[in-house]
């Protein structure tokens, strides 16, 4: 009984977090908002700030869709964790205990989704459960 409640709670949180990531990621379609992000990018030699901004927003959107649907949940969790860790420690100051709590919380949630996988209310469960049978 408790396991079903836990699976339900994690599924609800996964779906809500997926929605949040979709909301963050859909900014990729707003040129005015996207024009502000390159100035926030750190001065490190990993690529163009404009390209990195679009890559980050694409990763947010894609990870959000994957988590919302529960499709390739673990891959979506890795994508979200990597993107949010980059924001926390490279774009931000790495002060996850104060200023950068918001993106770091997404990193922590991604760990939960990675280790739990797509169980209840997920396409992973529908697709891969049928394969196992």
N, C-alpha and C positions, 0 to 999 in steps of 0.2 A: 504494500500500500504506500509506504513512504517513498519507495523508488519511483512509483508512478507520479507522485506529487512532485518529486524532484525533477523528473523528466519534463513534466508539464511546465514547471517554473523556468527551467533552463530554456525550453522551447519558446516561451513567451519573451524572455529576455533576449534570446537570439533574434527573434523577429523584430522586436523594438529596436535593438542595436542595428540590425540591418536597415531599418527605416532611417535611423539617424545617419548612417553612412551614406545612404542614397541621397538624403537631403544635402549632406556636405558635398558629395560628389557631383550632384547635378549642377553645381556652380560652374562646371566646365562649359556649360551651354550659355553662360552669361559673360560676354566679352568685357563688360565694365568691371565686374568683380574679378575676373581672371587677370585683368591688367594690373591689379594691386599686388598680386602674389609674388611676382619676380623680385620686387624690392625687399620682400621678407626672406628670400632665400639666402642661405649663408654663403659667404665668399669662399667656397671650396671648389676645387677643380674636379667636379664630377659631371659637368655638362652645363648646358645653357640654363640659366634660371627660368626662362620661359618654358623650355622643354620640360624641365623638372617639375614646374608648377602644373603643367598639363598631365604629366605622368602621374603625379600625386593625386590629382583630382580624378583621373581615370581609375586609379587603384582604389580610391575611396568608393567610387560609384560601383565598380565591378565587385569589390568585396561586399558591399552592401546588398547588391542583388543576390549574390551567392548565399549570404547568410540569411537574408529574408526568405529565400526559397528553400534553404536547407539543401542546396545543390552543391556538391563538392565542398562541403562545409569546412573541412580541414584546410583545403587550399585557400578558401576565402578568409579563414582565420589567420593563416600565415601572411597573406597579402595585407590584411588589416593590421596585424601586429607590426609588420615591417614598416608600413607607411606611418603608423602612429608613433612608432619608436623613432623613426627619422624626424618626425615633427617635434617630438619631445626633446631629443638629445642633439639634433643638428640645427633645426630651425629655431627651436626654443632654447632656453638656457640649461636644460637638463634638470631643472628644479622641480621634479615630479612631486615633491612634498609640499610645494607652494604654487608657483605660477603655472606650471605645466601639468597640473593634475588632470585636466580634461582629456588631453590626448593619451596620457599614461593610463587612465582608467580603461580606455579602449584596448590598450595593449594587454592589460590584465584580463579583460573579458575575452579577448582573442585566445588566450591560453585556455580558458575554460572551454570555449567552443572547439578548440583544437583537440583537447583530450577527451571531450565528451562526444564529439562528432555530431552527425545529423541523425538524431533519433526521432523523437516524436514530432509530428507535423513537418516532416522534411521530405523532399524529393529523393534524397539519399536513401532514406528508409524504404520508400516505395520501390525505387529502382534496384537497389542492391539487395534488398530483402528477397525480391522475386528471383534474383540471380542465384542466391544461396539455396533456394528451394528446388 
